[in-house]
Amino acid sequence: MSDAVEGIARYEVGETEVFCLTDGLLDLGPDVFPEVAVERREAAHPGSVRIEANVHLLRHADGSLDLVDAGCGSEIYKGAGGRLPALLASLGIAPGEIGRIIFTHLHGDHAAGALDAAGRPVFPSAKVLM
């Protein structure tokens, strides 16, 4: 990929191409850190904390494609995410070409993008690994 696309960063690790895809930006309120004292939380992060919901696409030497996490999707965070399908399309990748989704954990910002609004798999051919 010669031209930078907003929301996509490309790296090589051995023979694997790694793409960091930004599915969206999330503003997390203080309730995301309930065990931290209010005074400490406000001193470190007044108001909300903005984070990127990133997904990593692995394109292996044999052409197989894996996702590490599936992003936050567009449903549970009120439209803050959901860019993943368009970012994949900009790389010439259809959702059905993803062979595996490797979830690091199942928080919404890592897993909600795996299902559409009707609860159907966004990546219908993908095996799911935890």
Stockholm file with secondary structure:
# STOCKHOLM 1.0

chainA/1-130         MSDAVEGIARYEVGETEVFCLTDGLLDLGPDVFPEVAVERREAAHPGSVRIEANVHLLRHADGSLDLVDAGCGSEIYKGAGGRLPALLASLGIAPGEIGRIIFTHLHGDHAAGALDAAGRPVFPSAKVLM
#=GR chainA/1-130 SS CCSCCTTEEEEEETTEEEEEEEEEEEEECGGGSTTSCHHHHHHHSSSCEEEEEEEEEEECTTSCEEEESCCCCSTTTTTSCCCHHHHHHHTTCCGGGCCEEECSCCCHHHHGGGBCTTSCBSSTTCEEEC
#=GC SS_cons         CCSCCTTEEEEEETTEEEEEEEEEEEEECGGGSTTSCHHHHHHHSSSCEEEEEEEEEEECTTSCEEEESCCCCSTTTTTSCCCHHHHHHHTTCCGGGCCEEECSCCCHHHHGGGBCTTSCBSSTTCEEEC
//
